[in-house]
């Protein structure tokens, strides 16, 4: 590995920031965030250390599933702006050293998409086979695994024809039939269109559902379709990536990377590691996280894990056992109203950690030192909380809190016109906002800035090989990441009491010393010596 490799494979050392345009900044006072508002905050994101913007769906939509019910894959929601506004965002971001990736939602469309409207007009429509149909009624008692209790099974009836269409998600989101070559051609055209506008890749929604092939379709290997997409993507843009949402056990995730060939997804979110991390937080014991890290498959040099603490959905705990999940619920979502689908939590990180700045900073320090690429959800850098008055996943999708002004500086509109309402409790904008933290060098915002800058000058974190280091303190995780350019060692204390530990650094040249990246005045002895360090509570 050479330092120049870090630009060729930029995603290995990126800092990804996910945002929803409609809740970021309203530039025209209509209560809805927009692309012009986002453009005004590009410099803020640059100063934060962001190198990759992930834009949640901005396409035309009936907005019954926060934009994931797309009615035009080539369009821009008129509430948010137009293609010219989007290109200005992409150009300005690129000028500040940031690439832009966008959501690719190709498992389904909105039921108001022209394809589905045409498909419903006639069983002989050329668009009929764009979707998955059955003649016989589905089995009684069918369940919807994605939205249990909110969606009725996975088959909806088309009253005109009497046939049933498949919907793995909500009934208003009919599944596309990717066994149809015309559908695959349409997907390729969509990808090519956005690449032509300057997009640097896609966060691919619900990848396992996308690869579900209808029975009798005659496609023996669904992963060939994902390989085709990757080849097409790289023909059109050698730098572009596919960041996949694949919430499966590790051994199955390897298949979605393309196995040893690495010719499918470029990156995948580490759902297993994230859930183990929360179990470790709940127990104040790093053992579950250590087990997950040791079980993580080693990837090829051009693939990468994406680490996250929070995203726009529920904080899913589906990979934990029932008893483990209950532990996390008891610790971080004791009220049933803070849970959803029987598997997830609808809270942001700071309220779950009782607002304790030590625990919050430790959590984000972990995010930036775990092997892989860190992904932030907007507002995490200032410690935003959820709106407890909003049910379900929407509780964490509140407007960005820019100041203590009306509506948190998000919009000049009357509060009743806002696309979403900010919280009104201790996490309200008057208590948590960007403007105040910019004036406070001890704030979480400055701490996150420090983490991003240290991460960017430590490519070992994105490229290095992992070693969990032996040491006597049970509450402490000590791990190192080693690459050709150097080595980073990270210590994190999961307990509320200080701990002293000893460990040995081996394999380094004589005279090597340890330099604290966050407190550069602190040094310790190096290779071959036994080093003793005290780590504060949640330090």
N, C-alpha and C positions, 0 to 999 in steps of 0.2 A: 504493500500500500504506500502510495506517495500522496503528499498533500494535494497535488493536482487531481488525484482521483476523487476527492470529495466534491469537486464541481461536476465531474462526469456523472457520478451517481449522487446527485444532489439530495435525493430523498433519504439517504443514509444518515445525514446530519442536519436535517431540516427541523425547524420549529413550526408546527402546523397549528393554525388558529381557525376554529370553526365558528361561523357566524350565520345568522339568518338576516338577510338584508332588511326584511320588514320590521325587525325589532332592534336594529342597530342605531340608526339616526334618521330622523325625519327632516328633510331640508325644505319642504314646502308647506308644512303646517296642516296636513290633512290627517294626521294621526297615525300614518303608516310610514315606516322607514323606507328608504329608497336608495338607489344607486348613487345619486348625487350626494346624499348624506354620507354614504360609505366613502366616496372619493375624498370628502373633507377630512376623514379620519385615517387616511393611509399613512400619513406621517406619524401619527400616534402609534399605529401598529408597527411601523418600522422602528421607532424608538423602543418599543417593547421588545424587539428582537425577533419578531415574526419573519419567517422566510417563505412561508407558504400559506396562502389564504384558501380555506375550504368554504365555498359558498353553498349553503343549503338551497333547495330548489327555489328558483326565481322564475319558473316557467308559468305561463297561463294555467289557471287552476280554479276549480270551484271552491277550493280551500276547505275541504271537508276532512283532510288529514294533513294539515299544516303544509300544504304544497306538494305532498308526495302523491297526490292524485292529479297527475299531469294531463292537461287537455291539448297541449301542443309542445312537442319536444324541441321545436326549433324557435320558439317564441320567448319573449320576456313579458312577464306580468305587467300590464300597463300601469298598475298602481305603483310599481317600483321604478319605472323608467322605460327605456327602449334599448335597442342594440347599440346605439351610439353611446349611451351612458355606460353600458357594460364595457365597451371597448376602452373608454376613457379610464375606467377603474383598472382594467387589465394593464393598459399602457403605463399608468401612473404607478401601479404596484411594481411592475417590472423595472421602472426607473429607480425605485427604492430598494431593489434587490429582492423583491417578492414575486414568486410564481402564484398562479391562481388555478385551483382545481375546483370542479363543480360536481354536484350530485348527478349520477347517472341512474335513473329509475327505469329499469327495463324489464322488470318482472311483470308489471301491469300498467294499465293506463287508467285514467278517469273514465267513468261510464258516459261522460259527456265528450270524450275524444271523438273526432270525426270518424275514426276507424270503427269504433264501437257503435256509433249511431248508424253508420252505413251497414254494419254487420247485422243489426237488429231489423233493418228494413225488409230483408229477404234472406231466406236460407240459401239462395243462389247468389248472394252478393259476393264479389271477389274478396271482400273484407271479412266474410264469415269465418274463414279459416285462419284469420289473424288471432283468433281466440280459441279457447278449449271448450267443447260442448259435449253433452251427453243427452241421449234420448230418454233413458229411463230415470225415474226419480232416484235421488241419492238415498243411501241407507238412513233409516230413522236414527235420531240421537247423535247425528254427526256433530263433531266439535271443531272449533277453530283454535288451533294451537297458538296462533300469533296474538290474537286478541280475545282470550277466553272471557266470556261474560259480556263482551261488547259486540261481537260479530256472530252471526248465526251460521255455523258450519262453514263449508267452503264451496257450496253450490247455490247459485241464485237462479230463479226461474225467469225466463223470458216469456211473458204471457202471450205474446203474439204468435210465436212458433210452438210454444209448449216445451221447448228444449231448455236444458239447464246449462249455465256457463260457470266455469270454475273461477273462484276468487280466494286465493290463499290468505288475503288480508280482508279488508272490509268489502261489503257487498257492492259498494260503488266503485270498486277497483278490480275489474275483470282481468284475469291473467292473460298475458300474451302467449301465443303458441310458437315457441322458438323452433319447433320442428318444421315450421313453414319457412322455406328458403326466402320468401319475400319478406317475412318479418326480420330475418337475420340481415337481409340487405338493408332494410330500413334502419336497423340498429347501427350498422356500419356507417350509413349516411349521416345519422345523428352525431356519431363520434367524429366523423370527418368535418362536419360543419363547425362544431365548437372548437376543434383543434385549429381550424382555419382562422378563427377569430382570436387566437392567441392563448387558448386554455392549455395548461401544462399537464392535464390528466383528469382523472375522474375518481370520485369515491363511489364505488359500485354498491348499490343498495341491495340487501337481501340476496346475496349471491347463490346460496344453496337453493332457494326457491326459484331463482332464474333458471337453474340447470335442471329443474324437474321436467322431464320429457313425458308427454302424454303416452299412455299405453298404446302399443301397436304402431308407434311413429316410425319405427325402423331405424332409429339412431342408436347404435350399440354403445357409444361412449360419449356421454354429454360433455365431458371435459374437453373434447375436441372443439366444441363451440367456443369455449373460453380461450383455447389456444388460438383459434382463428381471430378472435377479437384482439388478443395481444399482438399477433403478427400484423394485423391491419393497423393497429395503433402505432406500432413502431415503424411501419413503412411511412406513415404520415408524419410522425414526429419522434425522433430518436430519444428525446428527453422525457416524453410523456409517461405517466405512471397510471396503474390501476390499484387503488387502495380499496380492498374488499372488506365488506361487512360479512364475516363468516363466524357465526357464534356456534362453533362445534369443538369437540375435543381435539387436542393437539394433533393426534395421528391422522385425523381427517382433514385438518387444516393444511397439512403437508401436501395433500392431493391438490388443493386449490392453489398452491404455489406452483404446481407442475412437477412435484416430486424432485428427483435429481436433476431434471432438465431445467427447472425453474422458468418454464415458458408460459405460465398463466398469470396469476396476480403478482404484482410487484411487491405489495405490502398487504398485511392483514392486521386488524386490531387484535390485541391479545386479551380476549374476554376471560380466558381461564386465569391468567395472571392477575387481572383486575379484581376478579371475585375473590381470589385467594388473598389479595392485599387487604380487602375489607374484612375478611375473616381474621387476618393478623391484627388489624386495627382493633377489632372487637375484643380479641383475646389479649391484646398487648403483648403479643408473642410473634416473632417473625417466622416461626416454623412453617405455617401453611404457605407463605410466600416463597420461602426457601425451597419447599417441595415442588412448587409450580415452576420456579426458575430452573431447577435441576431437571425437571421433566420436559422443559421446552426443547423442541427439536432444533438442532443446529441447521441453519439455513445456508444456501449458497451465497456467494459474495454480492450478488445483485438483488437479493431479496431482503426484506426487513420486517421486523415486528413494529407495530405502532402501539405505544403505551398511552393510557388515558386514565383519569380518575372519574371523569364525568362526561356525558354526552347529552344530546338533545332528547333522548328517549328515557324510559325508566332505567334506573340503575339495576340491571338484571342480575339475579343471583341464581339462575337456573342450573348452573353447573355445580353448585354446592349440594351436599346431601340435605335432606329435610331438616335434620337437627342442626347442621351448620348454618343453613339459611335462617333458621329460627334464632340462632345466636346473633346473627347480624341484624335481623329485625329487632330483637330485644335491645340491642345496643344503639341502633341508629334510626329506627322507625318504630318506636314503641306504640304509637297510635295507628290503628288500622287504616285511618284516612291517609297516612303517609305511605301506604303500600298500594300496589296495583298488580292485577293479573295473578295474584298469589305468588309472584316470583320477584317482584321489583320494588324499588324505593323511588319516591317522587320528590327527593330533596337534593339540595346542593351540598357541597362538601362542608363549608364552614358551620352551618347549623347542625349537621350530623356530628361534628367534632366539638360541639358545645361552644363554638366561637373561640376556642383556646388557640391563641396565636402560635404557641409552640407546636401543637399538634398539626395545625394547618400548614405551617412552614415545613415541618418534617415531611408531611405528605407530598408537598410539591417538590421538595428536595429529592425525595425518592423518585418521583415521576421523571425528573431530569437526569437521574443517575442510573436508572434501570437500563439494561442493554436494549437499544432500539431508538425509535424516534418519538419524541413527546408530542401529544396532541392536546391543545387547550380548547375548552368551550368558552365562548365569549363571556366576559364578566368574571371568570375565575381569577384573573390577575388582580382584581380588587376585592375578592371575597364576597361576591354577590350571593344572596340567599334566595330561596324560592318564595313564591307568593302562596302562603298557607291558605288563602281564601279561594284558590283555584284548584279544582279537582284534577286528578290524573296527571299525565305527562306534561300538560300545559303549565303546570306550576313552576317549572324551571325555564320556561320560554318567555320570560318577561323582558321588557325593554332595557337596553343598556343604560346604566346609571352614570351619566356624565357629570352631573353637578347636583347641588342641593336645591336647585331651582324647581319650579313647577314641572311635574312629570319627569323629574330627574334629568332635565336638560335634553331629554330624548325628542320632545316635540312641543310646539307652541299651541297645539290643538287643545280644545276643551277635554278634560279627562274622560268624558263619556265617549269621545271619538277615537280614543287610542285603540290600536290593534290588540293591545294587551295592557294590563295594569301592573305597575310595579308593586312590590310588597309594601305594607304599611306598618310593619313591626320594627324590631330593632335592626333589620336589614334594609329599611327604607332608604331612598336616596339621600335624605338629610343626614343619614349616618354612614352610608357606604357610597362613595362616588369617586370618580376619576380626579376631579378638580382638587378635592381636599388631599388626596393621596399624592398628587404631583407636588404638593407643597410640603410633604412630610417624608424625609429621606429614610425614616424608620418604618415606612408603610409596607404593606404586602406588595403593592405595585412595584416599589423599588427592589424588594427582595426577588420578585419574579424576574425583573429586568436583569438583576445580577445573575440569577440562575441561567437565563437564556444566553447571556454573554459568556459565562463560564462554559456552558455546554458547547457553544459554537467554537471555542478555542480548544476544546478537548475532544477531537474526533474519535478518540478511543471509545467514547460512550456509544457512538453509533456503529463503530466498526469492530470493536474489540471482542476478544474471547472472554467469557465469564468464568470467574472462580469465586465460589463462596468460601471465605477464609475461616479456618478454625480459630476459635477463641472461646474463653470460658463464660462470658456473660450471655445468659439465655435470652435476655430481652433485646439483644443487639444483633443487627444484621451488618456484617462486614463483608463486602464483596469488592472484587477488583475486575477491571476491564483492561485488557492488554492488546495493543496493536503495534505495528512497526514503529509508529511515531512516539510511543510512550505508554504509560500506565496510569490509570486513575483508580484510587481506592476510596470507597465510600463507607461511612459508618453512620448508622441510624438507630436510635434508641426508641423502642416502641413502648417503653414504660414511663410512668410518671415520677420515677426517682432516678437520680444520676447513677451511672455505672462506670466502673473503671475496668478496662480490659487490657490484655496483653496479646500481641500477635507478632509473627515474624514475617518479614518480607524477604523472600528468597528469589534467586534467579536474576538479580540485578547487579550491575557492576559495583565493585568496591567503591565506597565513598558516596553512593547514591543517598540522597536525603528526601524526606517527605515534606512537601510544601502544601500548606493548607490553602486551597483555592479561594475560600470565603474569608479567611483571616490570614493574609499572606505573612504576617509577622510570626505565625506559629510554624515551627519546624520540629521534626523528630528524626531520630536516627534512621538509617536506611538499611541496605541489603545485608542480610545475615544477622542483624541485631534484633533483639527482642524489644519491641516498642510498647510503651505503656501510655495509654491515653484515657482521660476522663471525658465522658460524654454526658452532657446535662440531661435532665428529664426531657423526654421528647426531643432530644438534641440531634 
